[in-house]
Every structure is written in C-alpha cells, then in structure tokens.
Amino acid sequence: MDFAHSQERDFHIVQVSGRMDINSSAAFEREIRGCLDKEHGAIVIDMTELEYISSAGLRSILVSAKAARSVGSEIRFCGVAGMVDEVFTVSGFKKMFKIFDSLVGATAE
C-alpha cells in the first residue's frame, strides 16, 4: 500500500493505493496516527486507487477511527468503489462512517 498526503483547509487528506490487508494494515494505522499528531481537523481517506481491502484493513479503519474520536477528530472516506465498496456495504461501514462520492464532497462540510 502506498500513501500520499495533502492538506485542504482543515482537512488532512490521505490517498491510499494498492491493497489494504494484513501486510499493510499496521502501516495504515501509523499513517493515520501521524495525521492525528499534526492537529488538523478531519482526516479524509481517498480510496480511489485502493484495489482491495481485507478484514484486517477494516479492523485498522476501526482502530484509527477510535483514535481519531479520542482526540476530537473524525475520519471520512471518498472514492470508495468496486470491491472496496462491496466490502464497505456488507460490513456495515457505509452506515458507520461518512462516505462521499468525491474529495470535493468530503471536504465541503
């Protein structure tokens, strides 16, 4: 999994690409914790280039969301499509998180 970071107003944007599985989930958690240490507002995870997510990836999202809430932040998602969208639907993540069609929508509020 690869990460790219950017900033838009109070939003820290993390673009993820590749596969979020047992081999990369710890790296994802470290990336998000690093964002939380920088005291930005909400974190937007752009999953446009994410090809695959496993249960280990879902667990990492839950751990990261809990860490964000503990410091008064939140995690939002955009670009959730294909197999990742299916997994988010089946797992109930679409009901648990704010998910937007685009980065523009995720950073509009």
C-alpha positions in Angstrom: 0.0 0.0 0.0 1.2 3.5 -0.8 0.2 6.8 0.8 0.1 10.4 -0.5 -0.8 13.3 1.8 -2.2 16.7 1.1 -4.0 19.4 3.1 -7.2 21.3 2.2 -8.3 23.9 4.7 -8.7 21.9 8.0 -8.8 18.5 6.2 -5.8 16.2 6.1 -6.2 14.1 3.0 -4.6 10.7 2.8 -4.7 9.0 -0.6 -4.3 5.2 -0.3 -3.5 2.9 -3.2 -2.9 -0.8 -3.6 -4.1 -3.3 -1.1 -5.1 -2.8 2.5 -4.6 -6.3 4.0 -2.7 -8.0 6.9 0.6 -6.9 5.3 -0.3 -3.2 5.2 -2.8 -2.6 7.9 -0.3 -1.6 10.5 1.3 0.9 8.1 -2.2 2.4 7.6 -2.7 2.8 11.3 0.7 4.5 11.7 -0.1 6.9 8.8 -3.4 7.9 10.5 -1.8 8.3 13.9 0.8 10.6 12.3 -2.0 12.7 10.9 -3.7 12.9 14.3 -0.4 14.1 15.8 -0.4 17.1 13.4 -3.6 18.6 15.0 -5.6 19.0 11.8 -9.3 18.7 11.6 -11.0 15.7 10.0 -9.0 13.2 8.0 -10.3 12.3 4.6 -9.2 8.9 3.3 -9.3 8.9 -0.5 -9.7 5.3 -1.7 -10.0 6.0 -5.4 -6.8 3.9 -6.0 -7.5 1.2 -3.4 -7.9 -2.1 -5.2 -8.6 -4.5 -2.2 -9.4 -4.4 1.4 -9.5 -7.4 3.8 -10.9 -7.8 7.3 -7.5 -6.7 8.6 -7.9 -3.5 6.7 -11.4 -3.0 8.1 -10.0 -3.6 11.6 -7.4 -0.9 11.0 -10.0 1.5 10.0 -12.0 0.9 13.2 -8.8 1.3 15.3 -7.9 4.5 13.5 -11.5 5.9 13.8 -11.4 5.2 17.6 -8.1 7.1 17.8 -9.5 10.0 15.9 -12.5 10.3 18.1 -10.4 10.2 21.2 -8.7 13.5 20.1 -11.9 15.1 18.8 -11.4 14.3 15.1 -13.1 12.1 12.6 -12.4 10.0 9.6 -14.3 10.5 6.3 -14.0 8.5 3.1 -14.2 9.2 -0.6 -13.6 7.3 -3.8 -15.0 4.0 -2.3 -15.8 1.9 -5.4 -15.7 -1.6 -6.8 -14.7 -4.4 -4.4 -14.0 -1.9 -1.7 -17.5 -0.5 -1.9 -18.9 -4.1 -1.7 -16.9 -4.8 1.4 -18.0 -1.5 3.0 -21.6 -2.3 2.2 -21.6 -5.9 3.6 -19.6 -4.9 6.7 -21.9 -2.0 7.6 -19.1 0.6 7.3 -21.4 2.7 5.0 -23.7 3.2 7.9 -20.9 3.8 10.4 -18.8 6.4 8.5 -19.3 9.5 6.4 -18.7 8.4 2.8 -18.6 10.8 -0.1 -18.5 10.3 -3.9 -15.6 12.7 -4.3 -12.9 14.5 -2.5 -14.7 17.8 -3.2 -17.8 16.4 -1.3 -15.7 15.1 1.6 -14.1 18.5 2.2 -17.2 20.6 1.6 -18.6 20.4 5.1 
